[in-house]
């Protein structure tokens, strides 16, 4: 078997538990989506489904745990609640909408 020499530009440094590893990335690593931090002010749909009812409107004050909408998925009605106290900045859904997974339903200020 013939050994291949690697160009230093091909190698990457990977940090795992404060330990640095110098390695050659594989195709899967190169094609992965970049990390996007979670925004606590945006309420996302956790699965695709239909919006049955919307309980809030723009400018309305809500408390943590207040019902925002009902998302029906797989014949189950899921009540989506507010993760924190705040004011509704925007409502991106209407009753009867079909939403995909990770769709921004409501945005809080």
C-alpha positions in Angstrom: 0.0 0.0 0.0 1.2 3.4 -0.9 1.2 6.1 1.9 -0.3 9.4 1.0 1.3 12.6 2.2 -1.2 15.3 3.4 -1.0 19.0 2.8 -1.2 20.9 6.0 -4.1 22.9 4.5 -6.2 19.7 4.4 -5.9 19.1 8.1 -8.2 20.6 10.7 -8.0 21.0 14.5 -10.9 19.4 16.4 -11.4 20.3 20.1 -13.2 17.7 22.2 -13.4 18.1 26.0 -10.5 20.6 26.0 -8.3 18.2 24.0 -7.1 19.2 20.5 -6.9 16.7 17.7 -5.3 17.3 14.3 -7.2 15.3 11.8 -8.3 15.0 8.2 -12.0 15.8 7.8 -14.3 13.4 5.9 -16.9 14.2 3.4 -19.7 14.1 6.0 -17.9 16.6 8.2 -17.3 19.0 5.2 -21.0 18.9 4.2 -22.6 19.4 7.6 -24.8 22.4 8.4 -23.2 25.1 10.5 -24.3 25.3 14.1 -27.1 27.9 14.7 -27.7 28.9 18.3 -31.3 28.6 19.6 -33.1 31.9 19.9 -35.3 31.8 23.0 -37.5 34.5 21.6 -38.7 32.5 18.6 -41.2 29.7 19.2 -40.7 27.0 16.6 -42.9 24.1 15.5 -41.4 20.8 16.8 -43.1 18.7 14.1 -45.1 19.4 10.9 -48.8 19.8 11.3 -51.9 22.0 11.0 -52.6 25.1 13.0 -56.0 24.6 14.6 -56.3 27.7 16.7 -54.3 30.8 17.4 -54.8 32.4 20.9 -52.5 35.5 20.6 -52.1 38.6 18.4 -49.3 41.1 17.8 -48.6 43.4 20.7 -50.3 41.2 23.3 -48.5 40.6 26.6 -48.0 36.9 27.6 -46.7 35.2 30.7 -44.6 32.1 30.7 -46.8 29.0 30.1 -49.5 31.0 28.3 -51.2 29.2 25.4 -50.1 30.5 22.0 -51.7 28.1 19.6 -52.8 24.5 18.9 -50.7 22.5 16.5 -52.5 19.3 15.3 -50.0 16.6 14.2 -50.7 12.9 13.7 -54.3 13.4 15.0 -52.9 14.8 18.3 -53.6 18.3 19.4 -50.5 19.9 20.9 -50.8 23.1 22.8 -47.8 25.4 22.1 -47.0 27.5 25.2 -44.9 30.6 25.8 -41.4 29.8 27.0 -41.0 33.1 28.8 -42.8 36.3 29.8 -42.9 38.9 27.0 -44.8 40.8 24.3 -45.8 39.2 21.0 -43.6 40.8 18.3 -45.1 38.8 15.4 -47.4 36.0 14.7 -46.3 34.1 11.6 -49.3 31.7 11.4 -53.1 31.7 10.8 -55.7 29.1 11.6 -55.7 26.4 9.0 -52.0 26.9 8.0 -49.9 23.8 7.4 -46.5 24.3 8.9 -43.2 22.3 8.4 -40.9 21.3 11.3 -38.9 24.2 12.8 -41.2 26.8 11.3 -41.2 30.1 13.3 -44.7 30.3 14.8 -44.5 33.2 17.1 -41.8 35.8 17.9 -41.5 37.4 21.4 -39.8 40.7 22.4 
